[in-house]
């Protein structure tokens, strides 16, 4: 897949607050009884009865109120003071490009947005299935709302609908509180988050070691300045294995669901995969880390053979060797057999839905790195819980996210800022098609600097739609999405 190369739109101003039309600046709202009046210094004004401490305290309160109101004009002052409720009035889903995009509408004029992986337009009915469960609920009670729907999802791709809804709920909660979502997740641990290449790819004309070396050279020079690059090999690369005659014992390639091939490799097939990795690593040297997306589909013995061959190359991780993408079970016992047989870190988890299904992988020390996708696992709070539990067991986290889109990118940044110190990097998604960059506001320019994204501080997940621009890309059946 080739990289999107349109220049990112620069931020015009520091935004202050959000409504459904994007970011606006605002005036100060002051609740009755708390305002500093214009005659505050007059002898007969309120100061006549105030102590020095009360005066200084009131100035501090007024300054805080002014800053808070400047950030949150879009949210009524009564709500911020806890005086009135906020309720969900609608759940909508539009296919924008190929991405199922979720909008949660409230009675206070605040909307939250979430996004499922692109190339999954079939998820729209699944998203709308949950509408009746959400209407009338307070969206800022994220955990309470999620208790109603989390059990109704499933492994990839069916957890994506629940996950997109969860992200939209956090978006609203952050806007109402006037803080970025990472504050609601416990606050940030890091000011910038590391990413790896994900959706940034360059076309390949062949699948020889030289071809893989050439694509690594291009990746090394990419403007994002990646410090870690992941490349598909083995059964995860649908062209690599068939490129060598008799590469495994179950030819010809099978058609159907993604990554359907699996089996025992021939000596020729194994040698070709190893040679391609050696060629890539020679280009990258020790300047840039190399991770390999390998399967699923390997036998345990082949996985061990391959992992041991990779040990001198200091590979960052081997991903999804046994199970993985679109596999509805993690198979922890087989992963552990591979993990204890090599010094190369073993990674899996992109297809897994909910923390319960990471339990065996983590508690059995079956892998060294877990890779949940916030748009499949049940959302960003779910991913944070998994990261913390993994950290207690000495396991790292490198989240999946190749097709998560720009709202998914924003969600990744917010949760990655708050993850514990077992965080490595998340998989960088692009806006696809490229016109997504014209309809989303709030992203930094450039988005990535030297392999990192600076964590932004706007309320919610920190990005929103340019509604007028986005409307031009709505299908006829979705024309009411922003109304």
C-alpha positions as CSV (number, residue, x, y, z in Angstrom):
1,X,0.0,0.0,0.0
2,X,1.4,3.3,-0.9
3,X,1.6,6.2,1.5
4,X,-0.7,9.2,1.5
5,X,1.5,12.1,0.4
6,X,-0.8,15.1,0.6
7,X,0.6,17.8,2.8
8,X,-1.1,18.1,6.2
9,X,-3.2,21.1,6.8
10,X,-1.6,23.4,9.4
11,X,-3.6,24.5,12.4
12,X,-4.8,28.1,11.9
13,X,-5.2,28.9,15.6
14,X,-5.1,27.4,19.0
15,X,-8.6,26.1,19.3
16,X,-10.6,26.8,22.5
17,X,-13.7,24.7,22.4
18,X,-15.7,22.3,20.2
19,X,-19.2,22.0,18.8
20,X,-20.5,20.0,15.9
21,X,-19.1,22.4,13.4
22,X,-15.5,22.2,14.7
23,X,-13.5,24.5,17.0
24,X,-14.5,28.0,18.0
25,X,-13.3,30.6,20.4
26,X,-15.6,31.9,23.0
27,X,-16.4,34.5,25.7
28,X,-16.4,34.0,29.4
29,X,-19.4,32.5,31.0
30,X,-19.7,33.3,34.7
31,X,-22.3,31.7,37.0
32,X,-24.5,34.0,39.2
33,X,-23.0,34.6,42.6
34,X,-19.4,33.8,41.5
35,X,-18.6,36.8,39.2
36,X,-16.2,39.6,40.0
37,X,-18.2,42.7,39.2
38,X,-16.8,45.7,37.5
39,X,-16.9,47.7,40.7
40,X,-14.8,45.2,42.6
41,X,-12.4,48.0,43.7
42,X,-15.1,50.4,44.8
43,X,-15.5,51.0,48.5
44,X,-19.2,50.0,48.6
45,X,-18.7,47.0,46.3
46,X,-18.2,43.4,47.4
47,X,-14.7,44.2,48.5
48,X,-15.9,46.2,51.4
49,X,-16.8,42.9,53.2
50,X,-13.9,40.7,51.9
51,X,-10.7,39.7,53.7
52,X,-7.4,39.8,51.9
53,X,-7.4,36.0,51.6
54,X,-10.9,35.9,50.2
55,X,-10.0,38.6,47.7
56,X,-6.9,36.7,46.5
57,X,-8.8,33.4,46.4
58,X,-11.6,35.0,44.4
59,X,-9.0,36.3,41.9
60,X,-7.6,32.8,41.5
61,X,-11.1,31.4,41.1
62,X,-12.0,34.0,38.5
63,X,-8.8,33.3,36.5
64,X,-9.5,29.6,36.6
65,X,-13.1,30.2,35.5
66,X,-12.0,32.4,32.7
67,X,-9.5,29.9,31.3
68,X,-12.0,27.1,31.7
69,X,-14.8,29.0,30.0
70,X,-12.4,29.9,27.1
71,X,-11.8,26.2,26.5
72,X,-15.4,25.1,26.8
73,X,-17.9,27.5,25.3
74,X,-19.5,24.6,23.4
75,X,-20.5,22.9,26.7
76,X,-23.1,24.7,28.8
77,X,-21.9,26.2,32.1
78,X,-24.7,24.4,34.0
79,X,-23.4,21.0,32.8
80,X,-19.8,21.9,33.8
81,X,-21.1,22.8,37.3
82,X,-23.0,19.5,37.5
83,X,-26.3,21.2,37.6
84,X,-28.0,19.6,34.7
85,X,-27.7,16.2,33.0
86,X,-26.5,15.3,29.5
87,X,-28.2,12.5,27.6
88,X,-27.6,10.6,24.4
89,X,-30.3,11.4,21.9
90,X,-29.0,9.5,18.8
91,X,-26.4,7.1,17.5
92,X,-25.5,7.6,13.9
93,X,-23.1,5.8,11.5
94,X,-22.0,7.0,8.1
95,X,-19.6,5.3,5.6
96,X,-17.1,8.0,4.8
97,X,-14.7,6.7,2.2
98,X,-14.8,3.1,3.3
99,X,-14.7,3.9,7.0
100,X,-17.7,3.3,9.3
101,X,-17.8,6.6,11.3
102,X,-19.8,6.9,14.5
103,X,-21.4,10.0,15.8
104,X,-23.1,10.1,19.3
105,X,-25.5,13.0,19.6
106,X,-26.5,14.6,22.9
107,X,-29.2,16.9,24.1
108,X,-26.6,19.5,25.1
109,X,-25.3,20.1,21.5
110,X,-22.1,18.1,22.1
111,X,-21.3,15.2,19.8
112,X,-18.6,12.6,20.0
113,X,-16.9,10.8,17.1
114,X,-15.3,7.4,16.7
115,X,-14.2,5.4,13.7
116,X,-13.9,1.7,12.8
117,X,-11.1,0.4,10.6
118,X,-11.4,1.4,7.0
119,X,-12.4,-1.3,4.5
120,X,-15.2,-2.4,6.8
121,X,-18.3,-0.7,5.4
122,X,-20.3,-3.8,6.3
123,X,-20.1,-2.8,10.0
124,X,-22.7,0.0,9.7
125,X,-25.7,-2.2,10.7
126,X,-23.7,-3.6,13.6
127,X,-23.0,-0.1,14.9
128,X,-26.7,0.9,14.7
129,X,-27.7,-2.3,16.4
130,X,-26.5,-0.7,19.7
131,X,-28.6,2.5,19.3
132,X,-31.4,1.4,21.6
133,X,-28.9,0.5,24.3
134,X,-27.5,4.1,24.3
135,X,-30.5,6.4,24.0
136,X,-31.1,8.2,27.3
137,X,-27.8,7.3,28.9
138,X,-25.3,9.9,30.2
139,X,-22.4,9.6,27.8
140,X,-19.9,10.8,30.4
141,X,-20.6,7.6,32.4
142,X,-18.5,5.7,29.9
143,X,-18.2,2.6,32.1
144,X,-21.9,2.4,32.8
145,X,-22.8,2.6,29.1
146,X,-20.1,0.1,28.1
147,X,-21.5,-2.4,30.6
148,X,-24.6,-2.5,28.5
149,X,-22.9,-3.3,25.2
150,X,-19.4,-4.7,25.7
151,X,-20.6,-8.3,26.1
152,X,-22.4,-8.1,22.7
153,X,-19.2,-7.8,20.6
154,X,-16.8,-10.5,19.4
155,X,-13.3,-11.1,18.0
156,X,-12.2,-9.1,14.9
157,X,-14.1,-7.6,13.1
158,X,-17.2,-7.7,15.2
159,X,-15.7,-5.8,18.2
160,X,-15.0,-2.8,16.0
161,X,-18.6,-1.4,16.4
162,X,-18.4,-1.5,20.2
163,X,-14.9,0.0,20.1
164,X,-15.9,2.9,17.9
165,X,-18.8,3.7,20.2
166,X,-16.5,3.6,23.2
167,X,-14.1,6.1,21.6
168,X,-17.0,8.5,20.8
169,X,-18.1,8.3,24.4
170,X,-14.7,9.4,25.7
171,X,-14.7,12.2,23.1
172,X,-17.8,13.6,24.7
173,X,-16.6,13.0,28.2
174,X,-13.4,15.0,27.5
175,X,-15.3,17.8,25.9
176,X,-17.7,18.1,28.8
177,X,-14.9,18.1,31.3
178,X,-12.9,20.5,29.2
179,X,-9.8,18.3,29.1
180,X,-8.1,15.9,26.7
181,X,-9.1,12.3,27.1
182,X,-5.7,11.3,28.5
183,X,-6.5,13.3,31.6
184,X,-9.5,11.2,32.2
185,X,-7.4,8.0,31.8
186,X,-5.1,9.1,34.6
187,X,-2.9,11.7,33.0
188,X,0.0,11.5,30.6
189,X,3.2,9.7,31.2
190,X,4.9,11.0,28.0
191,X,4.6,14.2,26.0
192,X,5.2,12.5,22.7
193,X,4.4,9.0,21.5
194,X,6.5,6.7,19.3
195,X,4.9,5.3,16.2
196,X,5.9,2.7,13.6
197,X,5.1,2.7,9.9
198,X,1.8,0.9,9.7
199,X,-0.1,2.3,6.6
200,X,2.9,4.0,5.1
201,X,4.0,1.5,2.4
202,X,5.8,1.7,-1.0
203,X,4.8,-0.4,-4.0
204,X,7.0,-3.4,-4.6
205,X,7.6,-4.8,-8.1
206,X,8.8,-8.2,-7.0
207,X,9.4,-10.3,-3.9
208,X,13.1,-11.2,-3.9
209,X,15.6,-10.2,-1.2
210,X,16.6,-7.3,-3.4
211,X,13.0,-6.1,-3.6
212,X,12.7,-6.1,0.2
213,X,16.0,-4.3,0.6
214,X,14.8,-1.6,-1.8
215,X,11.5,-1.0,0.0
216,X,13.4,-0.7,3.3
217,X,15.6,1.9,1.8
218,X,12.5,4.0,0.8
219,X,11.0,3.5,4.3
220,X,14.3,4.6,5.9
221,X,14.1,7.9,3.9
222,X,10.4,8.5,4.6
223,X,9.5,11.9,5.9
224,X,8.0,10.5,9.1
225,X,11.5,9.6,10.3
226,X,10.6,6.2,11.6
227,X,12.7,4.7,14.4
228,X,10.9,1.4,14.0
229,X,9.6,-0.3,10.8
230,X,7.4,-3.3,10.5
231,X,7.3,-5.5,7.4
232,X,5.0,-8.4,6.4
233,X,6.8,-11.7,5.7
234,X,5.8,-15.3,5.5
235,X,2.1,-16.1,5.4
236,X,1.2,-12.5,6.3
237,X,2.6,-11.3,2.9
238,X,0.2,-12.8,0.4
239,X,2.8,-12.4,-2.4
240,X,6.0,-13.6,-0.7
241,X,5.2,-17.3,-0.2
242,X,3.7,-17.9,-3.7
243,X,6.7,-16.1,-5.3
244,X,8.8,-19.2,-4.6
245,X,7.6,-22.5,-6.1
246,X,6.8,-25.1,-3.5
247,X,7.4,-22.8,-0.6
248,X,5.1,-24.8,1.7
249,X,3.3,-28.1,1.6
250,X,-0.3,-26.9,1.2
251,X,-0.1,-25.1,-2.2
252,X,-1.9,-23.6,-4.1
253,X,-2.8,-20.5,-2.1
254,X,-6.3,-20.5,-0.7
255,X,-8.8,-17.7,-1.3
256,X,-11.3,-16.3,1.1
257,X,-10.7,-14.5,4.4
258,X,-7.5,-12.6,4.9
259,X,-4.4,-14.7,5.5
260,X,-6.0,-18.0,4.9
261,X,-2.8,-19.9,4.1
262,X,-1.0,-22.0,6.6
263,X,1.2,-25.1,6.9
264,X,4.6,-26.5,7.1
265,X,7.3,-24.7,5.1
266,X,9.7,-26.4,2.7
267,X,13.4,-25.9,3.1
268,X,13.3,-23.6,0.1
269,X,10.4,-21.5,1.5
270,X,12.1,-21.1,4.9
271,X,15.4,-20.1,3.3
272,X,13.7,-17.5,1.1
273,X,12.0,-15.8,4.1
274,X,15.2,-15.7,6.0
275,X,17.1,-14.3,3.1
276,X,14.6,-11.5,2.6
277,X,14.8,-10.5,6.3
278,X,18.6,-10.5,6.2
279,X,18.5,-8.1,3.1
280,X,16.2,-5.7,4.9
281,X,18.2,-5.7,8.1
282,X,21.4,-5.0,6.1
283,X,19.8,-1.8,4.9
284,X,18.5,-0.7,8.3
285,X,21.5,-1.7,10.3
286,X,21.2,-0.7,14.0
287,X,19.8,2.7,13.2
288,X,16.2,1.6,12.8
289,X,14.4,-1.3,14.5
290,X,12.8,-4.0,12.3
291,X,9.7,-5.9,13.4
292,X,8.1,-8.7,11.3
293,X,4.4,-9.4,10.8
294,X,4.6,-13.1,10.1
295,X,1.3,-14.8,10.0
296,X,-0.9,-16.4,11.2
297,X,-0.2,-19.8,9.8
298,X,3.2,-21.1,10.9
299,X,3.6,-24.5,12.6
300,X,5.2,-24.3,16.0
301,X,8.4,-26.0,14.8
302,X,8.8,-23.7,11.8
303,X,8.2,-20.7,14.1
304,X,10.9,-21.8,16.4
305,X,13.3,-22.5,13.5
306,X,12.6,-19.0,12.1
307,X,12.9,-17.2,15.4
308,X,16.2,-18.8,16.2
309,X,17.5,-17.7,12.7
310,X,16.4,-14.2,13.6
311,X,18.3,-14.0,16.9
312,X,21.6,-12.6,15.4
313,X,19.6,-9.9,13.6
314,X,18.1,-8.4,16.8
315,X,14.6,-8.3,15.4
316,X,12.2,-6.1,17.5
317,X,9.5,-8.8,17.4
318,X,7.8,-11.6,15.4
319,X,4.1,-11.0,15.2
320,X,1.1,-13.4,14.9
321,X,3.2,-16.5,14.0
322,X,0.6,-19.0,15.3
323,X,-2.7,-17.2,15.4
324,X,-3.6,-13.5,14.7
325,X,-5.5,-11.5,12.1
326,X,-9.1,-12.7,11.9
327,X,-8.4,-15.8,14.1
328,X,-11.1,-16.0,16.8
329,X,-8.9,-17.5,19.5
330,X,-5.3,-16.7,20.8
331,X,-3.9,-20.2,21.4
332,X,-1.7,-19.2,24.3
333,X,-0.2,-22.6,24.9
334,X,1.3,-22.8,21.4
335,X,2.6,-19.2,21.6
336,X,4.3,-20.0,24.9
337,X,6.1,-23.0,23.3
338,X,7.6,-20.6,20.7
339,X,8.3,-17.8,23.2
340,X,10.4,-19.9,25.6
341,X,12.4,-21.3,22.7
342,X,13.9,-18.1,21.5
343,X,15.3,-14.7,22.6
344,X,13.4,-12.8,19.9
345,X,10.3,-11.1,21.3
346,X,7.0,-12.8,20.3
347,X,4.0,-10.6,19.7
348,X,0.2,-11.1,19.1
349,X,-3.2,-9.7,19.9
350,X,-4.6,-7.5,17.1
351,X,-7.7,-9.6,16.6
352,X,-8.6,-10.1,20.3
353,X,-11.7,-8.6,21.8
354,X,-11.8,-7.6,25.5
355,X,-9.4,-8.0,28.4
356,X,-10.7,-11.4,29.3
357,X,-9.3,-12.9,26.1
358,X,-5.8,-11.6,26.9
359,X,-5.8,-13.4,30.2
360,X,-4.1,-16.6,29.2
361,X,-1.6,-14.9,27.0
362,X,-0.5,-12.6,29.9
363,X,-0.8,-15.0,32.8
364,X,0.9,-17.9,31.1
365,X,3.7,-15.6,29.8
366,X,2.8,-16.8,26.4
367,X,4.2,-13.8,24.5
368,X,6.6,-11.0,25.2
369,X,4.5,-8.2,23.6
370,X,0.7,-7.8,23.2
371,X,-0.7,-5.7,20.4
372,X,-4.4,-4.9,20.9
373,X,-6.1,-2.5,18.4
374,X,-8.3,0.1,20.2
375,X,-10.7,-0.2,17.3
376,X,-11.1,-3.9,17.8
377,X,-10.4,-4.7,21.5
378,X,-13.3,-2.7,22.9
379,X,-11.9,0.8,23.0
380,X,-9.2,2.9,24.6
381,X,-10.0,2.2,28.3
382,X,-10.0,-1.5,27.5
383,X,-6.6,-1.2,25.9
384,X,-5.2,0.7,28.9
385,X,-6.4,-2.0,31.3
386,X,-4.7,-4.7,29.2
387,X,-1.5,-2.6,29.1
388,X,-1.4,-2.3,32.8
389,X,-2.1,-5.9,33.4
390,X,0.6,-6.9,30.9
391,X,3.0,-4.5,32.7
392,X,2.5,-6.4,36.0
393,X,3.6,-9.5,34.2
394,X,6.7,-8.0,32.5
395,X,5.0,-7.9,29.1
396,X,5.3,-5.0,26.6
397,X,2.6,-3.4,24.5
398,X,2.8,-2.3,20.8
399,X,-0.8,-1.5,19.7
400,X,-2.0,-2.4,16.2
401,X,-3.8,0.3,14.2
402,X,-2.9,0.2,10.5
403,X,-6.4,1.1,9.2
404,X,-7.7,3.0,12.1
405,X,-8.1,6.3,10.2
406,X,-7.6,9.9,11.5
407,X,-10.1,9.6,14.4
408,X,-8.4,6.4,15.3
409,X,-5.1,8.1,15.2
410,X,-6.3,10.7,17.6
411,X,-7.6,8.0,20.0
412,X,-4.2,6.2,19.8
413,X,-2.4,9.4,20.7
414,X,-4.6,10.0,23.7
415,X,-4.3,6.5,25.2
416,X,-0.6,6.1,24.3
417,X,0.1,9.2,26.3
418,X,-1.3,7.5,29.4
419,X,0.0,3.9,29.0
420,X,2.5,2.6,31.4
421,X,6.2,2.3,30.7
422,X,5.8,-1.0,28.9
423,X,4.6,0.9,25.8
424,X,6.8,0.6,22.7
425,X,5.0,2.2,19.8
426,X,1.6,2.1,18.0
427,X,1.0,1.4,14.3
428,X,0.5,4.6,12.4
429,X,-2.7,4.9,10.3
430,X,-3.3,7.2,7.4
431,X,-6.3,9.1,6.2
432,X,-7.6,7.0,3.3
433,X,-8.5,8.3,0.8
434,X,-6.2,11.3,1.0
435,X,-9.1,13.8,1.1
436,X,-9.7,12.8,4.8
437,X,-7.0,15.3,5.6
438,X,-9.2,18.0,4.1
439,X,-12.3,17.1,6.3
440,X,-10.6,16.6,9.7
441,X,-9.5,19.5,11.8
442,X,-7.2,19.6,14.8
443,X,-4.2,17.5,13.6
444,X,-0.7,18.9,14.0
445,X,1.3,19.8,11.0
446,X,3.4,17.8,10.5
447,X,1.7,14.9,12.3
448,X,4.9,13.0,12.8
449,X,8.3,14.4,13.7
450,X,11.3,12.1,13.7
451,X,9.2,9.0,14.5
452,X,7.1,10.6,17.2
453,X,3.8,12.5,17.6
454,X,3.5,15.3,20.1
455,X,0.5,14.8,22.4
456,X,-2.0,17.6,22.0
457,X,-4.2,19.1,24.7
458,X,-7.5,20.0,23.1
459,X,-10.6,18.6,24.8
460,X,-11.9,15.2,24.0
461,X,-9.8,13.2,21.5
462,X,-8.9,16.6,20.0
463,X,-10.0,16.4,16.4
464,X,-13.3,17.1,14.7
465,X,-14.9,17.4,11.3
466,X,-14.9,20.4,9.0
467,X,-18.6,19.7,8.5
468,X,-19.1,21.6,5.3
469,X,-16.1,19.8,3.7
470,X,-17.1,16.4,5.0
471,X,-20.7,16.7,3.7
472,X,-19.4,16.5,0.2
473,X,-18.2,13.0,0.8
474,X,-21.4,11.6,2.3
475,X,-23.5,9.0,0.4
476,X,-27.1,9.9,-0.2
477,X,-28.3,7.6,2.6
478,X,-26.0,9.4,5.1
479,X,-27.0,13.0,4.3
480,X,-28.5,13.5,7.8
481,X,-25.3,12.4,9.6
482,X,-24.3,15.9,10.6
483,X,-27.7,17.4,11.0
